Amino acid sequence: MAASPSALLELGFAEEVPAWRLRSALFPSKVGGRPAWLGEAGLPGPAALCCPRCGRPPAFLLQLYAPLPARADAFHRCLFLFCCRDPSCCAGLRVFRNQLPRKNDFYSYEPPSEEPPTDTGQSVCLQLKSGTHLCRVCGCSAPKKCSRCHRAHYCSKEHQTLDWRWHKQTCTQAGELDNLIPDHNFLFPEYEIVIETEDEIPPEIPEEEDDVETMGSMGESLEEELECMAKHESREDKIFQKFKTQIALEPEQILRYGRGVAPIWISGENVPQEEDIPNCPCGAKRTFEFQVMPHLLNLLKADSLGRSIDWGVLAVYTCEDSCTLGTGYAEEFVWKQDVTDTA
């Protein structure tokens, strides 16, 4: 994996904004809420999105608008990251990439207006212009529907059950369903991701000799074991201190973007080697594109929702060629490094 240590990165910060700013037509980068899908055709279905560990439907974590200016077929390009809310999975992860040319079936050729639309209310989009229905709970593709009214759509039986408390009040009523969806206590809080350039590189932490005191009264094998442990702990401390130094100038960063550069790790344990990153199905290697930082956990209020998730670093790797997908979504690869690996 190619690395460019001197390259400047882009940092992402969470900012509260009006809901209309996070709609698909404005090509947002955002955290939480429902996905603002880019291409309206070929959305990943429930089987593709489900947690790879427990099989439950995931929650939308964030999306990053990351076009490739030199590529006509990736004039619009977005990455979507999902994670499992079940505590036992501790953030089972999925990431998808979608890209479109400037001239496409869904958006104007001209840049979108930055002015507020006439409808700035809280109604939720439950059906895309392409005809695709979206789940009332999570906003993902919804092939299932209520067997009574046939108007409420869901991605899964779990989410239909979660919504029934509210839907049963309107299920048998005539007319269209209200698009004002209740809070199901499932989605993460919603923020815009504001991107800024990292304009300063923190100084490198100098390497120091490991100072291990000789213990002459102990057996030689025990002494060697203790020395090995001390060196390991010293190395872990240095890696963690380097991580803290690199983010010290902007401690509230929730994301670091740099396609083809090297991620920064919070620990020396569980760092992927090149062979750990699977190639894209097209045959191209995957390259690092961005990482999600632990500060985001402070904003998700996961504990207050009764569900616990955790990570040290989430590193996203995408197809080096950003292969052409038509209008579909391609799954990419996430590597999760836990904070507990530093122990």
Solvent accessible surface area in square Angstrom, and as a share of the most:
residue,aa,sasa,rsa
1,M,88,0.39
2,A,78,0.61
3,A,58,0.45
4,S,49,0.32
5,P,122,0.77
6,S,96,0.62
7,A,36,0.28
8,L,97,0.48
9,L,17,0.08
10,E,70,0.32
11,L,3,0.01
12,G,0,0.00
13,F,32,0.13
14,A,30,0.23
15,E,85,0.38
16,E,139,0.62
17,V,31,0.18
18,P,72,0.45
19,A,40,0.31
20,W,28,0.10
21,R,76,0.28
22,L,10,0.05
23,R,80,0.29
24,S,32,0.21
25,A,58,0.45
26,L,37,0.19
27,F,27,0.11
28,P,8,0.05
29,S,14,0.09
30,K,2,0.01
31,V,0,0.00
32,G,0,0.00
33,G,9,0.08
34,R,46,0.17
35,P,11,0.07
36,A,11,0.09
37,W,4,0.01
38,L,6,0.03
39,G,0,0.00
40,E,18,0.08
41,A,35,0.27
42,G,51,0.49
43,L,22,0.11
44,P,10,0.06
45,G,26,0.25
46,P,45,0.28
47,A,85,0.66
48,A,39,0.31
49,L,4,0.02
50,C,34,0.20
51,C,3,0.02
52,P,78,0.49
53,R,154,0.56
54,C,47,0.28
55,G,41,0.40
56,R,111,0.41
57,P,19,0.12
58,P,5,0.03
59,A,0,0.00
60,F,1,0.01
61,L,0,0.00
62,L,0,0.00
63,Q,1,0.01
64,L,4,0.02
65,Y,58,0.22
66,A,7,0.06
67,P,47,0.30
68,L,24,0.12
69,P,129,0.81
70,A,104,0.81
71,R,74,0.27
72,A,87,0.68
73,D,41,0.21
74,A,0,0.00
75,F,79,0.33
76,H,9,0.04
77,R,0,0.00
78,C,3,0.02
79,L,0,0.00
80,F,0,0.00
81,L,0,0.00
82,F,0,0.00
83,C,0,0.00
84,C,1,0.01
85,R,5,0.02
86,D,26,0.13
87,P,72,0.45
88,S,97,0.63
89,C,5,0.03
90,C,42,0.25
91,A,0,0.00
92,G,4,0.04
93,L,26,0.13
94,R,47,0.17
95,V,0,0.00
96,F,5,0.02
97,R,0,0.00
98,N,0,0.00
99,Q,3,0.01
100,L,1,0.01
101,P,55,0.35
102,R,73,0.27
103,K,165,0.70
104,N,31,0.16
105,D,132,0.68
106,F,41,0.17
107,Y,31,0.12
108,S,79,0.51
109,Y,117,0.44
110,E,107,0.48
111,P,104,0.65
112,P,50,0.32
113,S,75,0.48
114,E,125,0.56
115,E,126,0.57
116,P,79,0.50
117,P,48,0.30
118,T,148,0.86
119,D,87,0.45
120,T,61,0.35
121,G,42,0.41
122,Q,131,0.58
123,S,67,0.43
124,V,28,0.16
125,C,76,0.45
126,L,27,0.14
127,Q,93,0.41
128,L,19,0.09
129,K,189,0.80
130,S,59,0.38
131,G,35,0.34
132,T,38,0.22
133,H,62,0.28
134,L,9,0.04
135,C,0,0.00
136,R,14,0.05
137,V,0,0.00
138,C,2,0.01
139,G,0,0.00
140,C,3,0.02
141,S,19,0.12
142,A,6,0.05
143,P,91,0.57
144,K,99,0.42
145,K,105,0.44
146,C,3,0.02
147,S,92,0.59
148,R,163,0.59
149,C,21,0.13
150,H,102,0.45
151,R,69,0.25
152,A,1,0.00
153,H,24,0.11
154,Y,1,0.00
155,C,6,0.03
156,S,13,0.08
157,K,135,0.57
158,E,88,0.40
159,H,5,0.02
160,Q,35,0.16
161,T,91,0.53
162,L,60,0.30
163,D,0,0.00
164,W,87,0.31
165,R,161,0.59
166,W,66,0.23
167,H,2,0.01
168,K,107,0.45
169,Q,118,0.53
170,T,47,0.27
171,C,3,0.02
172,T,117,0.68
173,Q,103,0.46
174,A,106,0.82
175,G,51,0.49
176,E,165,0.74
177,L,26,0.13
178,D,88,0.46
179,N,61,0.31
180,L,109,0.54
181,I,27,0.14
182,P,35,0.22
183,D,118,0.61
184,H,12,0.05
185,N,80,0.41
186,F,13,0.05
187,L,42,0.21
188,F,4,0.02
189,P,35,0.22
190,E,69,0.31
191,Y,22,0.09
192,E,29,0.13
193,I,6,0.03
194,V,45,0.26
195,I,67,0.34
196,E,94,0.42
197,T,78,0.45
198,E,13,0.06
199,D,112,0.58
200,E,106,0.48
201,I,90,0.46
202,P,13,0.08
203,P,108,0.68
204,E,126,0.57
205,I,53,0.27
206,P,95,0.59
207,E,150,0.67
208,E,118,0.53
209,E,166,0.74
210,D,60,0.31
211,D,144,0.75
212,V,44,0.25
213,E,137,0.62
214,T,104,0.61
215,M,65,0.29
216,G,70,0.67
217,S,118,0.76
218,M,76,0.34
219,G,47,0.45
220,E,131,0.59
221,S,87,0.56
222,L,81,0.41
223,E,43,0.19
224,E,99,0.45
225,E,98,0.44
226,L,54,0.27
227,E,60,0.27
228,C,87,0.52
229,M,97,0.43
230,A,37,0.29
231,K,94,0.40
232,H,76,0.34
233,E,101,0.45
234,S,32,0.21
235,R,126,0.46
236,E,11,0.05
237,D,89,0.46
238,K,52,0.22
239,I,39,0.20
240,F,73,0.30
241,Q,82,0.36
242,K,82,0.35
243,F,5,0.02
244,K,87,0.37
245,T,38,0.22
246,Q,40,0.18
247,I,29,0.14
248,A,64,0.49
249,L,105,0.52
250,E,70,0.31
251,P,84,0.53
252,E,111,0.50
253,Q,2,0.01
254,I,0,0.00
255,L,0,0.00
256,R,7,0.03
257,Y,35,0.13
258,G,9,0.09
259,R,73,0.27
260,G,21,0.20
261,V,17,0.10
262,A,46,0.35
263,P,23,0.15
264,I,17,0.09
265,W,42,0.15
266,I,6,0.03
267,S,1,0.00
268,G,17,0.16
269,E,63,0.28
270,N,67,0.34
271,V,47,0.27
272,P,9,0.06
273,Q,99,0.44
274,E,83,0.37
275,E,143,0.64
276,D,58,0.30
277,I,12,0.06
278,P,61,0.39
279,N,79,0.40
280,C,8,0.05
281,P,127,0.80
282,C,71,0.42
283,G,53,0.51
284,A,16,0.12
285,K,104,0.44
286,R,20,0.07
287,T,12,0.07
288,F,6,0.02
289,E,0,0.00
290,F,1,0.00
291,Q,2,0.01
292,V,0,0.00
293,M,2,0.01
294,P,32,0.20
295,H,46,0.21
296,L,0,0.00
297,L,39,0.19
298,N,107,0.55
299,L,41,0.20
300,L,0,0.00
301,K,119,0.50
302,A,9,0.07
303,D,115,0.60
304,S,88,0.57
305,L,38,0.19
306,G,62,0.59
307,R,89,0.32
308,S,54,0.35
309,I,13,0.07
310,D,55,0.28
311,W,0,0.00
312,G,0,0.00
313,V,0,0.00
314,L,0,0.00
315,A,0,0.00
316,V,0,0.00
317,Y,2,0.01
318,T,0,0.00
319,C,0,0.00
320,E,93,0.42
321,D,83,0.43
322,S,0,0.00
323,C,25,0.15
324,T,101,0.58
325,L,42,0.21
326,G,51,0.49
327,T,58,0.34
328,G,20,0.19
329,Y,28,0.11
330,A,18,0.14
331,E,67,0.30
332,E,10,0.05
333,F,48,0.20
334,V,22,0.13
335,W,46,0.16
336,K,29,0.12
337,Q,0,0.00
338,D,42,0.22
339,V,58,0.33
340,T,97,0.57
341,D,38,0.20
342,T,44,0.26
343,A,122,0.94
